[in-house]
Amino acid sequence: MLAYIKQIEDMSLNAWPSHQIQIYDGWLLRFSYFYTHRTNSVEQIGASTIPLEEKVDYCENIYCHWGTPCIFKISPLVDPEFDRYLESLDYVIAHPTEVKTLDLSAFTPKDLPVKVNLDKEIPWDWLDALFSFKGTTSMIHRRIVPTMYSAIPKDTVVASIQQDNRIVAIGLGILDRDHIGLYAIHVDPCYRRRHYAQAICQSILNEGIRQGAQRAYLQVVPDNISAKKLYYNLGFQDCYKYWFRLKRV
Protein backbone atom coordinates (compact mmCIF):
# COMPACT_ATOMS: atom_id res chain seq x y z
CA MET A 1 0.00 0.00 0.00
CA LEU A 2 2.79 2.44 0.86
CA ALA A 3 4.38 1.81 -2.53
CA TYR A 4 1.14 2.81 -4.25
CA ILE A 5 0.80 5.90 -2.07
CA LYS A 6 4.36 6.82 -3.03
CA GLN A 7 3.43 6.48 -6.70
CA ILE A 8 0.44 8.79 -6.34
CA GLU A 9 2.47 11.31 -4.34
CA ASP A 10 5.13 11.31 -7.08
CA MET A 11 2.50 11.79 -9.77
CA SER A 12 0.92 14.61 -7.77
CA LEU A 13 4.27 16.40 -7.65
CA ASN A 14 4.56 16.04 -11.42
CA ALA A 15 1.01 17.27 -11.90
CA TRP A 16 1.25 20.47 -9.90
CA PRO A 17 4.65 22.22 -10.14
CA SER A 18 5.55 25.04 -7.79
CA HIS A 19 6.80 28.46 -8.82
CA GLN A 20 10.15 27.76 -7.14
CA ILE A 21 11.69 24.60 -5.64
CA GLN A 22 14.70 23.91 -3.43
CA ILE A 23 16.03 20.46 -2.53
CA TYR A 24 17.44 20.29 0.99
CA ASP A 25 18.72 17.00 2.42
CA GLY A 26 15.84 14.84 1.17
CA TRP A 27 13.26 17.58 1.61
CA LEU A 28 11.57 19.49 -1.19
CA LEU A 29 10.89 23.13 -0.35
CA ARG A 30 8.10 24.40 -2.60
CA PHE A 31 7.26 28.07 -2.92
CA SER A 32 4.39 29.73 -4.84
CA TYR A 33 3.50 32.88 -2.91
CA PHE A 34 1.02 30.80 -0.86
CA TYR A 35 -1.25 30.10 -3.84
CA THR A 36 -2.07 26.66 -2.42
CA HIS A 37 -0.81 24.64 0.53
CA ARG A 38 0.50 21.91 -1.80
CA THR A 39 2.65 24.27 -3.85
CA ASN A 40 3.89 26.21 -0.83
CA SER A 41 5.07 23.53 1.58
CA VAL A 42 7.88 21.16 2.52
CA GLU A 43 7.64 17.57 1.30
CA GLN A 44 9.89 14.68 2.30
CA ILE A 45 11.15 12.80 -0.75
CA GLY A 46 14.32 11.12 0.51
CA ALA A 47 16.48 10.16 3.47
CA SER A 48 17.71 12.81 5.91
CA THR A 49 21.20 13.24 7.32
CA ILE A 50 20.94 16.63 9.04
CA PRO A 51 19.48 16.83 12.58
CA LEU A 52 15.74 17.46 12.59
CA GLU A 53 15.89 20.62 14.68
CA GLU A 54 18.38 22.19 12.29
CA LYS A 55 16.30 21.28 9.25
CA VAL A 56 13.04 22.69 10.61
CA ASP A 57 14.81 25.88 11.68
CA TYR A 58 16.30 26.21 8.19
CA CYS A 59 12.86 25.82 6.58
CA GLU A 60 11.30 28.38 8.89
CA ASN A 61 13.99 30.90 7.98
CA ILE A 62 13.61 30.23 4.25
CA TYR A 63 9.84 30.68 4.25
CA CYS A 64 10.16 33.76 6.47
CA HIS A 65 12.52 35.22 3.86
CA TRP A 66 9.93 34.45 1.17
CA GLY A 67 7.23 36.10 3.26
CA THR A 68 4.90 33.10 3.46
CA PRO A 69 3.98 30.63 6.25
CA CYS A 70 6.20 27.63 6.90
CA ILE A 71 4.10 24.57 6.08
CA PHE A 72 4.94 20.86 6.16
CA LYS A 73 2.97 18.21 4.29
CA ILE A 74 2.19 15.09 6.32
CA SER A 75 1.24 11.94 4.40
CA PRO A 76 1.30 8.24 5.38
CA LEU A 77 4.86 8.21 3.99
CA VAL A 78 6.03 10.56 6.77
CA ASP A 79 7.18 9.18 10.13
CA PRO A 80 4.40 9.89 12.69
CA GLU A 81 7.13 11.03 15.10
CA PHE A 82 7.81 13.97 12.80
CA ASP A 83 4.14 14.98 12.90
CA ARG A 84 4.21 14.83 16.70
CA TYR A 85 7.44 16.84 16.73
CA LEU A 86 5.82 19.61 14.71
CA GLU A 87 2.83 19.55 17.04
CA SER A 88 5.19 20.08 19.98
CA LEU A 89 6.49 23.18 18.16
CA ASP A 90 2.93 24.55 18.00
CA TYR A 91 2.30 23.61 14.38
CA VAL A 92 -1.43 23.05 13.84
CA ILE A 93 -3.20 20.83 11.31
CA ALA A 94 -4.45 22.66 8.21
CA HIS A 95 -6.21 21.72 4.98
CA PRO A 96 -6.74 17.97 5.51
CA THR A 97 -7.23 16.22 2.17
CA GLU A 98 -8.63 12.88 1.04
CA VAL A 99 -7.09 11.02 -1.90
CA LYS A 100 -9.43 8.76 -3.87
CA THR A 101 -8.70 6.30 -6.68
CA LEU A 102 -10.70 4.53 -9.37
CA ASP A 103 -10.10 1.36 -11.37
CA LEU A 104 -11.11 2.55 -14.84
CA SER A 105 -12.08 -0.97 -15.92
CA ALA A 106 -15.09 -0.53 -13.65
CA PHE A 107 -15.95 2.98 -14.88
CA THR A 108 -19.36 3.28 -16.56
CA PRO A 109 -20.16 6.81 -17.73
CA LYS A 110 -23.73 8.11 -17.89
CA ASP A 111 -25.20 9.77 -20.95
CA LEU A 112 -25.36 13.50 -20.22
CA PRO A 113 -26.84 15.99 -22.74
CA VAL A 114 -24.06 18.56 -22.53
CA LYS A 115 -21.10 19.20 -24.82
CA VAL A 116 -17.65 19.13 -23.23
CA ASN A 117 -14.78 20.69 -25.16
CA LEU A 118 -11.40 18.92 -24.87
CA ASP A 119 -7.99 20.43 -25.63
CA LYS A 120 -4.39 19.30 -25.21
CA GLU A 121 -3.10 22.72 -24.18
CA ILE A 122 -4.43 25.13 -21.55
CA PRO A 123 -5.86 28.23 -23.29
CA TRP A 124 -5.99 31.66 -21.70
CA ASP A 125 -9.77 31.73 -21.45
CA TRP A 126 -9.61 28.51 -19.40
CA LEU A 127 -7.20 30.20 -16.99
CA ASP A 128 -9.39 33.30 -16.85
CA ALA A 129 -12.34 31.08 -15.93
CA LEU A 130 -10.25 29.37 -13.23
CA PHE A 131 -9.35 32.74 -11.68
CA SER A 132 -12.99 33.79 -11.79
CA PHE A 133 -14.29 30.59 -10.17
CA LYS A 134 -11.64 30.73 -7.41
CA GLY A 135 -12.00 34.48 -6.87
CA THR A 136 -8.28 35.00 -7.57
CA THR A 137 -7.55 38.73 -7.50
CA SER A 138 -3.89 38.74 -6.41
CA MET A 139 -1.80 40.13 -9.25
CA ILE A 140 1.13 37.95 -8.16
CA HIS A 141 -1.00 34.82 -8.41
CA ARG A 142 -2.41 35.90 -11.77
CA ARG A 143 1.14 36.30 -13.00
CA ILE A 144 2.74 33.11 -11.67
CA VAL A 145 -0.10 30.58 -11.87
CA PRO A 146 -0.11 30.44 -15.70
CA THR A 147 3.62 29.65 -15.58
CA MET A 148 2.93 26.85 -13.08
CA TYR A 149 0.35 25.28 -15.37
CA SER A 150 2.62 25.66 -18.41
CA ALA A 151 5.39 23.89 -16.45
CA ILE A 152 3.36 20.66 -16.08
CA PRO A 153 5.69 18.07 -17.66
CA LYS A 154 2.98 15.55 -18.49
CA ASP A 155 0.29 15.34 -21.16
CA THR A 156 -2.90 17.14 -20.20
CA VAL A 157 -6.59 16.84 -20.99
CA VAL A 158 -8.16 20.30 -20.72
CA ALA A 159 -11.95 20.21 -20.39
CA SER A 160 -14.48 23.02 -20.50
CA ILE A 161 -18.19 23.67 -21.03
CA GLN A 162 -19.39 26.85 -22.70
CA GLN A 163 -22.77 28.45 -22.24
CA ASP A 164 -23.92 31.95 -23.16
CA ASN A 165 -20.62 32.60 -24.99
CA ARG A 166 -18.39 31.96 -22.00
CA ILE A 167 -16.79 29.10 -20.07
CA VAL A 168 -18.99 27.99 -17.18
CA ALA A 169 -17.23 24.75 -16.12
CA ILE A 170 -13.66 23.48 -16.29
CA GLY A 171 -11.49 20.52 -15.38
CA LEU A 172 -7.98 19.24 -15.99
CA GLY A 173 -6.73 15.72 -16.46
CA ILE A 174 -3.03 14.91 -16.16
CA LEU A 175 -1.69 11.66 -17.59
CA ASP A 176 1.23 9.96 -15.85
CA ARG A 177 2.26 6.31 -16.25
CA ASP A 178 -1.02 4.37 -16.40
CA HIS A 179 -2.99 6.92 -14.35
CA ILE A 180 -4.96 10.06 -15.02
CA GLY A 181 -5.33 12.62 -12.23
CA LEU A 182 -8.35 14.89 -11.98
CA TYR A 183 -7.60 18.49 -11.05
CA ALA A 184 -9.23 21.93 -11.05
CA ILE A 185 -12.86 20.81 -11.32
CA HIS A 186 -14.90 24.02 -11.07
CA VAL A 187 -18.39 25.12 -12.10
CA ASP A 188 -19.75 28.66 -12.17
CA PRO A 189 -22.21 28.96 -9.22
CA CYS A 190 -24.94 30.15 -11.60
CA TYR A 191 -24.66 26.92 -13.60
CA ARG A 192 -24.54 24.32 -10.84
CA ARG A 193 -27.02 21.42 -10.40
CA ARG A 194 -26.89 20.74 -14.15
CA HIS A 195 -24.44 17.79 -13.95
CA TYR A 196 -21.69 19.89 -15.54
CA ALA A 197 -19.05 18.70 -13.08
CA GLN A 198 -20.01 15.10 -13.76
CA ALA A 199 -19.81 15.70 -17.52
CA ILE A 200 -16.36 17.29 -17.13
CA CYS A 201 -15.06 14.38 -15.04
CA GLN A 202 -16.54 11.73 -17.33
CA SER A 203 -15.04 13.35 -20.41
CA ILE A 204 -11.59 13.52 -18.84
CA LEU A 205 -11.78 9.90 -17.68
CA ASN A 206 -12.99 8.73 -21.09
CA GLU A 207 -10.12 10.54 -22.81
CA GLY A 208 -7.71 9.09 -20.26
CA ILE A 209 -8.93 5.59 -21.09
CA ARG A 210 -8.57 6.34 -24.81
CA GLN A 211 -4.94 7.29 -24.16
CA GLY A 212 -4.19 4.16 -22.14
CA ALA A 213 -4.96 5.11 -18.53
CA GLN A 214 -6.01 2.19 -16.33
CA ARG A 215 -6.58 4.01 -13.05
CA ALA A 216 -7.56 7.52 -11.92
CA TYR A 217 -6.93 9.54 -8.78
CA LEU A 218 -8.07 12.83 -7.31
CA GLN A 219 -7.85 14.90 -4.14
CA VAL A 220 -10.76 16.49 -2.27
CA VAL A 221 -11.20 18.26 1.06
CA PRO A 222 -13.43 16.43 3.59
CA ASP A 223 -16.08 19.16 3.88
CA ASN A 224 -16.77 19.35 0.12
CA ILE A 225 -19.77 17.07 0.43
CA SER A 226 -21.21 17.67 -3.04
CA ALA A 227 -17.89 16.88 -4.74
CA LYS A 228 -17.41 13.74 -2.64
CA LYS A 229 -20.90 12.56 -3.60
CA LEU A 230 -20.07 13.09 -7.27
CA TYR A 231 -16.78 11.20 -7.00
CA TYR A 232 -18.45 8.34 -5.13
CA ASN A 233 -21.09 8.06 -7.87
CA LEU A 234 -18.29 7.93 -10.46
CA GLY A 235 -16.82 4.96 -8.58
CA PHE A 236 -13.91 6.55 -6.70
CA GLN A 237 -12.89 4.88 -3.44
CA ASP A 238 -10.93 6.16 -0.43
CA CYS A 239 -7.19 5.52 -0.66
CA TYR A 240 -5.44 7.66 1.98
CA LYS A 241 -5.42 11.04 3.66
CA TYR A 242 -2.82 13.74 4.14
CA TRP A 243 -2.72 17.08 5.88
CA PHE A 244 -0.44 20.03 6.49
CA ARG A 245 1.20 21.38 9.61
CA LEU A 246 1.17 25.18 9.76
CA LYS A 247 3.03 27.23 12.38
CA ARG A 248 0.56 28.92 14.71
CA VAL A 249 0.93 32.71 14.68
C-alpha positions as CSV (number, residue, x, y, z in Angstrom):
1,M,0.0,0.0,0.0
2,L,2.8,2.4,0.9
3,A,4.4,1.8,-2.5
4,Y,1.1,2.8,-4.3
5,I,0.8,5.9,-2.1
6,K,4.4,6.8,-3.0
7,Q,3.4,6.5,-6.7
8,I,0.4,8.8,-6.3
9,E,2.5,11.3,-4.3
10,D,5.1,11.3,-7.1
11,M,2.5,11.8,-9.8
12,S,0.9,14.6,-7.8
13,L,4.3,16.4,-7.6
14,N,4.6,16.0,-11.4
15,A,1.0,17.3,-11.9
16,W,1.3,20.5,-9.9
17,P,4.7,22.2,-10.1
18,S,5.5,25.0,-7.8
19,H,6.8,28.5,-8.8
20,Q,10.1,27.8,-7.1
21,I,11.7,24.6,-5.6
22,Q,14.7,23.9,-3.4
23,I,16.0,20.5,-2.5
24,Y,17.4,20.3,1.0
25,D,18.7,17.0,2.4
26,G,15.8,14.8,1.2
27,W,13.3,17.6,1.6
28,L,11.6,19.5,-1.2
29,L,10.9,23.1,-0.3
30,R,8.1,24.4,-2.6
31,F,7.3,28.1,-2.9
32,S,4.4,29.7,-4.8
33,Y,3.5,32.9,-2.9
34,F,1.0,30.8,-0.9
35,Y,-1.3,30.1,-3.8
36,T,-2.1,26.7,-2.4
37,H,-0.8,24.6,0.5
38,R,0.5,21.9,-1.8
39,T,2.7,24.3,-3.8
40,N,3.9,26.2,-0.8
41,S,5.1,23.5,1.6
42,V,7.9,21.2,2.5
43,E,7.6,17.6,1.3
44,Q,9.9,14.7,2.3
45,I,11.1,12.8,-0.8
46,G,14.3,11.1,0.5
47,A,16.5,10.2,3.5
48,S,17.7,12.8,5.9
49,T,21.2,13.2,7.3
50,I,20.9,16.6,9.0
51,P,19.5,16.8,12.6
52,L,15.7,17.5,12.6
53,E,15.9,20.6,14.7
54,E,18.4,22.2,12.3
55,K,16.3,21.3,9.3
56,V,13.0,22.7,10.6
57,D,14.8,25.9,11.7
58,Y,16.3,26.2,8.2
59,C,12.9,25.8,6.6
60,E,11.3,28.4,8.9
61,N,14.0,30.9,8.0
62,I,13.6,30.2,4.2
63,Y,9.8,30.7,4.3
64,C,10.2,33.8,6.5
65,H,12.5,35.2,3.9
66,W,9.9,34.5,1.2
67,G,7.2,36.1,3.3
68,T,4.9,33.1,3.5
69,P,4.0,30.6,6.2
70,C,6.2,27.6,6.9
71,I,4.1,24.6,6.1
72,F,4.9,20.9,6.2
73,K,3.0,18.2,4.3
74,I,2.2,15.1,6.3
75,S,1.2,11.9,4.4
76,P,1.3,8.2,5.4
77,L,4.9,8.2,4.0
78,V,6.0,10.6,6.8
79,D,7.2,9.2,10.1
80,P,4.4,9.9,12.7
81,E,7.1,11.0,15.1
82,F,7.8,14.0,12.8
83,D,4.1,15.0,12.9
84,R,4.2,14.8,16.7
85,Y,7.4,16.8,16.7
86,L,5.8,19.6,14.7
87,E,2.8,19.6,17.0
88,S,5.2,20.1,20.0
89,L,6.5,23.2,18.2
90,D,2.9,24.6,18.0
91,Y,2.3,23.6,14.4
92,V,-1.4,23.1,13.8
93,I,-3.2,20.8,11.3
94,A,-4.5,22.7,8.2
95,H,-6.2,21.7,5.0
96,P,-6.7,18.0,5.5
97,T,-7.2,16.2,2.2
98,E,-8.6,12.9,1.0
99,V,-7.1,11.0,-1.9
100,K,-9.4,8.8,-3.9
101,T,-8.7,6.3,-6.7
102,L,-10.7,4.5,-9.4
103,D,-10.1,1.4,-11.4
104,L,-11.1,2.6,-14.8
105,S,-12.1,-1.0,-15.9
106,A,-15.1,-0.5,-13.6
107,F,-16.0,3.0,-14.9
108,T,-19.4,3.3,-16.6
109,P,-20.2,6.8,-17.7
110,K,-23.7,8.1,-17.9
111,D,-25.2,9.8,-20.9
112,L,-25.4,13.5,-20.2
113,P,-26.8,16.0,-22.7
114,V,-24.1,18.6,-22.5
115,K,-21.1,19.2,-24.8
116,V,-17.7,19.1,-23.2
117,N,-14.8,20.7,-25.2
118,L,-11.4,18.9,-24.9
119,D,-8.0,20.4,-25.6
120,K,-4.4,19.3,-25.2
121,E,-3.1,22.7,-24.2
122,I,-4.4,25.1,-21.5
123,P,-5.9,28.2,-23.3
124,W,-6.0,31.7,-21.7
125,D,-9.8,31.7,-21.5
126,W,-9.6,28.5,-19.4
127,L,-7.2,30.2,-17.0
128,D,-9.4,33.3,-16.8
129,A,-12.3,31.1,-15.9
130,L,-10.3,29.4,-13.2
131,F,-9.4,32.7,-11.7
132,S,-13.0,33.8,-11.8
133,F,-14.3,30.6,-10.2
134,K,-11.6,30.7,-7.4
135,G,-12.0,34.5,-6.9
136,T,-8.3,35.0,-7.6
137,T,-7.6,38.7,-7.5
138,S,-3.9,38.7,-6.4
139,M,-1.8,40.1,-9.2
140,I,1.1,37.9,-8.2
141,H,-1.0,34.8,-8.4
142,R,-2.4,35.9,-11.8
143,R,1.1,36.3,-13.0
144,I,2.7,33.1,-11.7
145,V,-0.1,30.6,-11.9
146,P,-0.1,30.4,-15.7
147,T,3.6,29.6,-15.6
148,M,2.9,26.8,-13.1
149,Y,0.4,25.3,-15.4
150,S,2.6,25.7,-18.4
151,A,5.4,23.9,-16.5
152,I,3.4,20.7,-16.1
153,P,5.7,18.1,-17.7
154,K,3.0,15.5,-18.5
155,D,0.3,15.3,-21.2
156,T,-2.9,17.1,-20.2
157,V,-6.6,16.8,-21.0
158,V,-8.2,20.3,-20.7
159,A,-12.0,20.2,-20.4
160,S,-14.5,23.0,-20.5
161,I,-18.2,23.7,-21.0
162,Q,-19.4,26.9,-22.7
163,Q,-22.8,28.4,-22.2
164,D,-23.9,32.0,-23.2
165,N,-20.6,32.6,-25.0
166,R,-18.4,32.0,-22.0
167,I,-16.8,29.1,-20.1
168,V,-19.0,28.0,-17.2
169,A,-17.2,24.8,-16.1
170,I,-13.7,23.5,-16.3
171,G,-11.5,20.5,-15.4
172,L,-8.0,19.2,-16.0
173,G,-6.7,15.7,-16.5
174,I,-3.0,14.9,-16.2
175,L,-1.7,11.7,-17.6
176,D,1.2,10.0,-15.8
177,R,2.3,6.3,-16.3
178,D,-1.0,4.4,-16.4
179,H,-3.0,6.9,-14.4
180,I,-5.0,10.1,-15.0
181,G,-5.3,12.6,-12.2
182,L,-8.4,14.9,-12.0
183,Y,-7.6,18.5,-11.1
184,A,-9.2,21.9,-11.0
185,I,-12.9,20.8,-11.3
186,H,-14.9,24.0,-11.1
187,V,-18.4,25.1,-12.1
188,D,-19.8,28.7,-12.2
189,P,-22.2,29.0,-9.2
190,C,-24.9,30.1,-11.6
191,Y,-24.7,26.9,-13.6
192,R,-24.5,24.3,-10.8
193,R,-27.0,21.4,-10.4
194,R,-26.9,20.7,-14.1
195,H,-24.4,17.8,-14.0
196,Y,-21.7,19.9,-15.5
197,A,-19.0,18.7,-13.1
198,Q,-20.0,15.1,-13.8
199,A,-19.8,15.7,-17.5
200,I,-16.4,17.3,-17.1
201,C,-15.1,14.4,-15.0
202,Q,-16.5,11.7,-17.3
203,S,-15.0,13.4,-20.4
204,I,-11.6,13.5,-18.8
205,L,-11.8,9.9,-17.7
206,N,-13.0,8.7,-21.1
207,E,-10.1,10.5,-22.8
208,G,-7.7,9.1,-20.3
209,I,-8.9,5.6,-21.1
210,R,-8.6,6.3,-24.8
211,Q,-4.9,7.3,-24.2
212,G,-4.2,4.2,-22.1
213,A,-5.0,5.1,-18.5
214,Q,-6.0,2.2,-16.3
215,R,-6.6,4.0,-13.1
216,A,-7.6,7.5,-11.9
217,Y,-6.9,9.5,-8.8
218,L,-8.1,12.8,-7.3
219,Q,-7.8,14.9,-4.1
220,V,-10.8,16.5,-2.3
221,V,-11.2,18.3,1.1
222,P,-13.4,16.4,3.6
223,D,-16.1,19.2,3.9
224,N,-16.8,19.4,0.1
225,I,-19.8,17.1,0.4
226,S,-21.2,17.7,-3.0
227,A,-17.9,16.9,-4.7
228,K,-17.4,13.7,-2.6
229,K,-20.9,12.6,-3.6
230,L,-20.1,13.1,-7.3
231,Y,-16.8,11.2,-7.0
232,Y,-18.5,8.3,-5.1
233,N,-21.1,8.1,-7.9
234,L,-18.3,7.9,-10.5
235,G,-16.8,5.0,-8.6
236,F,-13.9,6.5,-6.7
237,Q,-12.9,4.9,-3.4
238,D,-10.9,6.2,-0.4
239,C,-7.2,5.5,-0.7
240,Y,-5.4,7.7,2.0
241,K,-5.4,11.0,3.7
242,Y,-2.8,13.7,4.1
243,W,-2.7,17.1,5.9
244,F,-0.4,20.0,6.5
245,R,1.2,21.4,9.6
246,L,1.2,25.2,9.8
247,K,3.0,27.2,12.4
248,R,0.6,28.9,14.7
249,V,0.9,32.7,14.7
